[in-house]
């Protein structure tokens, strides 16, 4: 029986565990103050982060969340090839999408998880 794909999100500054599975950093910008060695083995797909314009417009405003997701999903539609590594890893086991913002509920990793799970 095949294990159901499990995609989770996690703050990049939290300790990384083997239970996190395959790790993907999905922010356009490298996390402030984070040493590259700390994220060794993490796949950074910065192009999956929202465009600079969309990021600035959204600014993690919960009131704009639904509209942000709509716009971000449109951007993701044009980046299907970039999603392949995440989708392939999810077929084999747990995947964790890492994000740097302090906003844990309204961020692009949460939106990307929703996008992947509904497609």
C-alpha positions as CSV (number, residue, x, y, z in Angstrom):
1,X,0.0,0.0,0.0
2,X,1.4,3.4,-1.0
3,X,1.9,6.0,1.7
4,X,-0.3,9.0,1.3
5,X,1.7,12.1,0.3
6,X,2.1,14.4,3.2
7,X,3.1,18.0,2.8
8,X,3.8,20.2,5.8
9,X,5.1,23.7,6.3
10,X,7.7,24.8,8.9
11,X,9.4,28.0,9.9
12,X,13.0,27.8,8.6
13,X,14.4,28.9,11.9
14,X,13.0,25.9,13.8
15,X,15.2,22.9,14.3
16,X,15.2,20.5,11.4
17,X,14.4,16.9,12.1
18,X,14.6,13.6,10.1
19,X,10.8,13.4,10.4
20,X,10.5,16.5,8.2
21,X,11.3,14.3,5.2
22,X,12.5,16.1,2.0
23,X,13.0,19.9,2.7
24,X,12.3,22.7,0.2
25,X,12.9,26.3,0.9
26,X,10.2,28.1,-1.1
27,X,11.0,31.8,-0.4
28,X,12.3,34.1,-3.1
29,X,14.8,35.6,-0.6
30,X,17.3,33.7,1.5
31,X,16.3,33.8,5.2
32,X,17.9,36.7,7.0
33,X,20.9,35.6,9.1
34,X,20.7,32.0,8.0
35,X,24.0,30.3,7.2
36,X,24.0,28.1,4.1
37,X,25.5,25.2,6.2
38,X,22.5,25.3,8.5
39,X,20.3,24.4,5.5
40,X,22.6,21.8,3.9
41,X,20.6,19.3,2.0
42,X,17.6,21.6,1.7
43,X,16.5,22.3,-1.9
44,X,15.9,26.0,-2.5
45,X,13.5,26.7,-5.3
46,X,13.4,30.5,-5.0
47,X,11.5,30.9,-8.3
48,X,8.5,29.3,-6.5
49,X,8.3,32.3,-4.2
50,X,5.7,34.9,-5.2
51,X,6.9,37.6,-7.6
52,X,8.4,40.7,-5.9
53,X,5.3,42.8,-6.9
54,X,2.9,40.3,-5.4
55,X,5.0,39.9,-2.3
56,X,5.1,43.6,-1.7
57,X,1.4,44.0,-2.4
58,X,0.4,41.2,-0.1
59,X,2.7,42.1,2.8
60,X,1.2,39.2,4.9
61,X,-2.1,41.1,5.3
62,X,-4.7,38.5,6.3
63,X,-7.4,40.7,4.7
64,X,-5.7,40.1,1.3
65,X,-5.1,36.3,1.8
66,X,-7.8,35.0,-0.6
67,X,-6.8,37.5,-3.3
68,X,-3.1,36.7,-2.7
69,X,-3.7,33.0,-3.2
70,X,-5.6,33.6,-6.4
71,X,-2.8,35.7,-7.8
72,X,-0.1,33.4,-6.6
73,X,-1.8,30.3,-8.0
74,X,-1.9,32.1,-11.4
75,X,1.9,32.6,-11.1
76,X,2.3,29.0,-10.1
77,X,0.4,27.8,-13.2
78,X,3.3,29.2,-15.3
79,X,5.9,27.4,-13.2
80,X,4.8,23.8,-13.4
81,X,8.3,22.4,-14.1
82,X,9.5,23.9,-10.8
83,X,6.9,22.0,-8.9
84,X,8.0,18.6,-10.2
85,X,10.8,18.0,-7.6
86,X,8.3,18.6,-4.8
87,X,5.6,16.5,-6.4
88,X,8.1,13.6,-7.0
89,X,9.4,13.8,-3.4
90,X,5.8,13.8,-2.1
91,X,5.1,10.5,-3.9
92,X,7.9,8.9,-1.9
93,X,7.1,10.4,1.6
94,X,6.9,13.5,3.7
95,X,7.8,16.9,2.2
96,X,8.3,20.0,4.3
97,X,8.0,23.5,2.8
98,X,10.2,25.9,4.7
99,X,9.4,29.7,5.0
100,X,11.1,32.5,6.8
101,X,8.3,35.0,7.6
102,X,7.0,35.3,11.2
103,X,3.5,35.0,9.8
104,X,2.8,31.3,10.1
105,X,-0.8,31.2,8.7
106,X,-0.7,33.6,5.8
107,X,2.5,33.0,3.8
108,X,3.5,31.6,0.4
109,X,4.5,28.1,1.8
110,X,1.0,27.6,3.2
111,X,-0.5,28.8,-0.1
112,X,1.8,26.5,-2.1
113,X,0.9,23.5,0.1
114,X,-2.8,24.2,-0.6
115,X,-2.0,24.6,-4.3
116,X,-0.2,21.2,-4.4
117,X,-2.8,19.4,-2.4
118,X,-5.7,20.6,-4.7
119,X,-4.0,19.8,-8.0
